[in-house]
Amino acid sequence: MNPIPIKAIAIPALTLLVPTLLLGLAAPEISWVTSNLKRGGWYEMKALYPQFRGNGVARLASQDLREVANARLAKFQKNASLSSAPPNSPWKVEWKGTVSAATPRFVSVLGTCEFDTGGAHPNEDVVGLNYAIRGGVAKKLSLTDIMVVRTDPVDLASEFVLPKLKAMGIRSVTSGAVVRLTKAQADNFVLTPIGVAWVFGPGEIAPYSDGTIVAKATWSELSGKVTKDL
């Protein structure tokens, strides 16, 4: 299997949802990198992900985002190569990272993967990737890392997210088919200026045609249970 070609590109201006949440401290410098895999008649795959210049959080975020994006492409490439003949239509895969927040102490990115591998329709999934200083060291965050109460993170996420989904009319919740999130769903969030946004890919918790579902809880709602002091 060939290594994934990587190209760095500079984008002079990028509007972040959170330029900084720490007064007096500048957000880390951001550049963008593309990775491409192409085999004529077989597949076309691309990843676009941010790289951060700065402290330990920036370095950890950069390394992990690079690994996550390229590992996703490599997995599709491996699966495409299992066949002895090219598909009827070349597989198309695009992974893209969108910066939700970037400060000297934490980084939050939404990863979106759109892929068409010959099914009834193209597919898409989403993942929240969060990094911060916790306990004096840079680490990749789960919900537990930003909680200030000792309780099951799945219970806490379900407490806030399910009422939001119900109010949105999500049928799997209103019908009672979904009464508790999974651990993966509880940890699938991004940090925003106003709070925490849990994300669900198309078809995950609602019909595929409904697209990506986002359930937002404000810092005020989360007060006493989740910290915004990152």
N, C-alpha and C positions, 0 to 999 in steps of 0.2 A: 504494500500500500504506500503511495507516495505521500511525503510530508505535505502539510497544508501550507500553501504560499500565504505569506502575511505581508501586508503593506500598510505603513503608517501614513495617515493623512492628517493635515492640520485644518481645523475649522476655527477661524478667528473669533467668532462670537457665538456663544451658545447660551440661550436663556434657560436657566435652571428654575425649577419650581421653588427651590430654596437656595438662594445665593449664599446665605450664611445665617445660622441661628445663633452665632456667637459674636456679640458686638465687638468690633475692633479687630476681628480676625478674618482674613480673606479666605475665600473658598479655594480649594486646590485647583491648580491649572489642569485643564482637560485637553487631551488630544484623542483622536479617533483612529482605530485600526480596522482594516478590512482583511478578511481571510476568504480565499476563493478555492473551490474545487470544481473542476469541470472535466467531463469526459464525453466527447461528442456522441450524441445519440443515447447516452446513459443517464447523465445527471448534470445539473448546474446548481451549485451550492455556494452560499455566501453568508458571512457573518460580519456584522458591524458592531463594534463594542468600544466603550470608552476606556481610556487609560488615564490614571490620575498621577500627577506629580506632586509629591509632598512627603508627609510623615509615614509612620507605620501603617495607619489606616489606609492611606492612599496606595501604598505598596501592596498591602494585602488585597485590597479591592481589585487592583490592576491584575495581579497574578491570578486571582480566582476567576475573574470575569474572562480572562484569556483562556483559562483552562475549561471553564464551563462552555463557552461558545465553540471552541475548537473540538471539544469532546463530542458535542452534539452533532457537528458536521461529520466527524469521523465515524460515528455510529451509523448515520444514514449512509455514508459511503460504503461501509462494510456490508450493510444489508443489501444495498444496490448491487454490490459485486458478487453476491451469492448466486445470482442467476447466470446461466450459461449463455444467455442471449439478451440483448438490450430490450427494455420495456417498449410498449407501443408508443408511449410518449415519455420523453426524458423526465426523470424526477427533478422537481424544483424545490429547493429548501432555502429559506432566508431566516437567519437569527439576528435580532436587533436588540441592542440595549438602549433604554431610554433613562436618562438621569432624572430621578425624582428629587434627590437631595444630595448636596455635597458641601460639607463643612470640614474644618480641620479635625473634627472629632468623629464624624460619621459620614458614611456614603450609603445611598440607597438607589438601587437601579431596578427597573422593570425589564425583564428579558422576555421577548416575544418571539416565538418560532412559528413561522408559517411554512407549511409543507404540502406538496402535492405529489403523492407517490402512487397515483393511479386508482385511487378509491372513487367512491361515488361523488365526492366533493373534496376540495382542498381542506386541510385541517390547520388548527392553530392551538398552541398552548402558551401559558404565561407562567413566569416564575419571578417572585420577589427576592432580590439579593441584597442583603444589608450587612454593613460592616461598621464597627465602632470600637472605641476604647472601653473595655470593661475590665475591672480589676487591674487597671494599669497596663493592660496589653491589648493590642489590636486583635479582634476576632470576628468571625462570621456569626451573625446573630440568628438566634431562634427567638420565638416569642418569650420564652422563659428568661432570656437575658435582659429584657426590658420590663419585666414584671416586678412589682414591689410587694406583692402578696404571695404567700405560700399556698398555692392551689394548683390543680391540674391545668396546664395551659390550654388544653382542648376545651375544658369546661369554661374557662374564662373567655376564650374566643367565641365559643358557642353562645355564651350569655349576651355578647354584644352583636355578633354577626347575624344570628338567626332572626331576631326581630327586624333587623334591617332588610333581610331577604324577604321576610314575610310581608313587610310593608311595600316592597317592590312587586309583590304578587308572584314571586317565584313558586311555581306549582309544586315542585318537590318538597318545599317547606310548608306551604299552605295545606297540602294534602296530608302532611304528617309522615311522608315517606322518609324525609331527612329530619332527624330530631337532634343530631349531634354532628359536629364536624369531625373530620379525621385529623390525625396529628399533622399530616402533610398540609392539609388545608389551613389549620391553625397557624402554621409557620409560613404560609404563603402570603406575605404582606409587603407593602412598601411604606416608608415614612413620608409624610407630606407636611406642608406648613400647618395644617389644621389638625392633624392627628395621624391615625393609622388607617391604611386602606387595604383590606383583604381582597385578593383577586382570584377569580375563577375563570378558567378558560372555557371557550365555547363547548357546549355539550357536557361540561363537568357537573353542573348542578341545575342546568336549565337546557331547553332545546338548543341545538347547535345554532339555529337561526337567530337566537337571541344575542349571540356574540359573547364577548367577554363581560362578565358580571363583576362589578366593584361595589363592595360594602364598606362605607366609611364610618369611622367612629372618631369623634373629636377628642382633643386632649382634655377638654372639660368633662366629657362623658367618661373618659378613662381615668380621670384623676383619682389617685389613691390606689390604683391597681396597676397602672402602666406609667412608667416615667418618661417624660419628654426631655429630661436633663441628661443628654448624651454628650 
